[in-house]
Amino acid sequence: MPIAVITGGNKGLGLAQTRKFLNEGYQVHVVARSRGDLETLSGDVQFHAHDLMAWRDTTYLDAIHAATGGIDVLVNNAGMHLKKPVWEVAPEELEERLDLNVKAVFAACGRYVALQRETGGAIVNISSMGGLMALPGSAAYVTAKTAVIGLTRSVAVDAAAFGIRCNAVAPGFIDTDMTRAILEKDPARRAKIEGRIPGGAFGMPSNVANAVYFLASDQAAHINGVVLPVDGGFSIGF
């Protein structure tokens, strides 16, 4: 049975990714602070309680690797948003976003390559359309998600010799519980956003999960170092 590790795979977009890999026959190891909505899933899912803000600690990967004998796929999904313009961002708020969105991903990529360099594997990092274009009032988040794209390309180049591919998915506006809760208070804003999406609608968590699975699968065997937007065409400047 193939093994996938998904950080933040306990809710939202991460939960959809966990469900997808379970449906494809994977044993999925979810790394997060809480079990979240994992009880809603069926399949071989293992939970590992870990605070990814402690980004220097990648022992969760060592433990999973030792228990399973290898990790076929690592998905660095856990992340944190911040809606503030650059002049309002406090130093500790910036540090938190960089710690979780960049440093934890950097450390996980490095440890994964060290563990899998004899057998190969695949990494999929979750960036954002905010890594491809500026989003108003989101300087810290945009900075972090842009860094994830640079990291993805660097890992792709350096790890290719070990048979390890590294790609990224850049979600746009996705219809999650969190998004709905925010936009229910401002229906006009949702309509404005939908008017800028060529397809006229938000994406679904399954759209992101399918893209992640594709990049991790053998169907993408010759795809390395790409950033795949899943945004309905929003980021092309429609």
N, C-alpha and C positions, 0 to 999 in steps of 0.2 A: 504493500500500500504506500503510495507516495505521501510525502510529508510536506505540509505548508505551515509556515509561521506567519501570523498576521497580527501586527501591533494595532491596538485599538479596534480589534475585530469584534467587540462586544455590543456595539450599537451603531445606528446610523449607516453611513456608507460602509464602514468596516463590517457590520453585521451582514450586509448584503454580500460582501466578498466572502465572508466565512461560509454563508449558505451556498454560494456558487461552488466553492472548492469542495465542500461536503458532497454536493450533488454530483460532482465529477469524480467522486471516489477517493478523495484525499482524507487523511487524518489531519485535522487542523488544530494547531496549537495557538490559542489566542492569548496574547500578552496585554494585560490592562490592569488598572487599579481595582476594578470590580467586575463581577460577572455580567452586569448589565442585563441585556435581553437574551443571553445565551440559552436560557431555559426554553425559549420558543423554537429552538432548532432541534432537529433529529440528525443523528449521525455521530461519527467518532470525533468529537470535539473535546479538546483538553484545555483547561484554563490554568494560566500561570499568573498569579498576582504579582505585579511589579509596577513600580512608579517610574515611568520612562523619563520623567524630569531629572532623575538621577542618571544622566546620560552616560556617565563614565562606566556604569555597571552594566556589562553585557553578559553577565553570568547566566541569564535566562537562555541565551543561545547555546552556551556550553552545556547546560543541563539538558536541553531538548536534544541536542546533537548526541550526547552520551546515551540518552535513553532510547533514541530511535536508530542510531547508527548513521544518520545523515539527514540533511534538510534540503529537500528538492527546490523549494521556493520560499523566499522571504519577501513579504509585503510590508513595507514601512508605511503604514496608513495613519498612525496616530498623529494628530495635529491640533493646533489651537488658533483660533481667529482673534482678531482685535479690530474693532471699528473705531479708529481715532486718527486724525491727521497727525503728521510728524511732530508738530509743535506741542501736541498734548500728550504724547507718549512718555510715560515715566520710565526712567532707566530700568527699574525692576520689571516693568511690563515688556520692554524690549528683550531683556535677558530671558524671561520665561518663554517668549516665542522662539527665540533662537535656540534655547536649550532643547525644547521639544521638537520643533519643526526642522531644525538643521543638525544640531550637535548629536541628538539621539539617533538620527538617521545616518549621519557620518560614522558614528561609532559602530552601529549595527552592520553597516556595509563592510567596514573594515574587519570586524570579527567574523562575519559570514564568509568572506573570501578566505580568511585564514583557516577556517574550519573545513571549507569545501574545495580547497584548491586541488585536491587529489581526485575529486569525483565530479566537479562541475556543478552547475545549478543555475538559478535565475533569481534576480532581484527585480522587484517592481516598487518604485517609490511613488507616493502620491504627492504631486505638486498641486497646481491650481491654475486656472486661467489667469489668476493674479501673478503667476510666474511668467506669463507670456505678455501681459499688458498691465498698465497701471490701473488700479481700482481706486476710486475716490475715497479718501479718508481711511486708508488701510495700509499706511506706510510700513509698519512693522511686519504685517502679514505678507505683503508683496515682497519685501526684502527677503524674508525667510524662504518663501516659495520659489523665488528666483534662484536663490542659492541651491535649492534642491535640484534644480535643472542642471546647474553647473556641476554639482556633485555627481549626478547620474551620468553625465557624459564622461567625466573623469574616471569613474569606476568602470564604465563600459570599456574604455580604452585599456586601463591597467589590468582588469581581470579577464579579458578575453583570452589571454594565453592559458588560463586555467579552465577554459570551457565554461566560464560564468558570464552570462549576459546581464546587463542592467539597463532597464528602461523606466520610463515614468508615464503616469497618466495625469492629465491636467483637467479635472472636472470644472464645469461651469456651474450654472444655477441648476441645482438638483432638488427635486421635490421630497425633502426629508421632513421628519417631524419638527426639527429645529427651524428649518426654513419656513414651514407653514405657520409655526407659532409666531415668528417674527412678522411675517407679511400679512397675517390675519388682521393685524392692527393697522395696516396701511394697504388696503386693496388697490389704491391708485398706483402705488409703487410697483406692485406685482404686475399690473397691467402694462406699466411703462417698460418693465424689464422684458416681459413676454413680447412686447412690440419690437424689441431689438434682437430677438432670437429669430433667425430666418424661418425656423419651423414653427414659431409662434407658441412654443410650450416649453416648460421646464423639463429637464431630463429626469429619469427615474434612477434610484439606487442600483437597480439591476443593469442599467446601461454602463455604469462605471464598473461594476463587478465583472461584466462580460469582457470589457476592455482589459481589465487587470488579468483575468484568466487567460485571455488570448496571448498577451505579451509573455506570460509565464510558461505557456504551453509550447510543445514541439512545433505547432503550426507557425510559431514566430521564431523558428530556429536560426534564421539569418537576419533577424532584426535586433539591433543592438545600439543603445545610446539614443533612442528616439524619445520624443515627448509627444504623446498622443492626446490631443484635446478631445474631451467628451463634453461638448458645450453647445451642440446644435448649430454650430457656426458662429456663435457670438463673437469669438476672438478674432475672426477674420475682418472685422470692421464693418459689418453690414449696416 
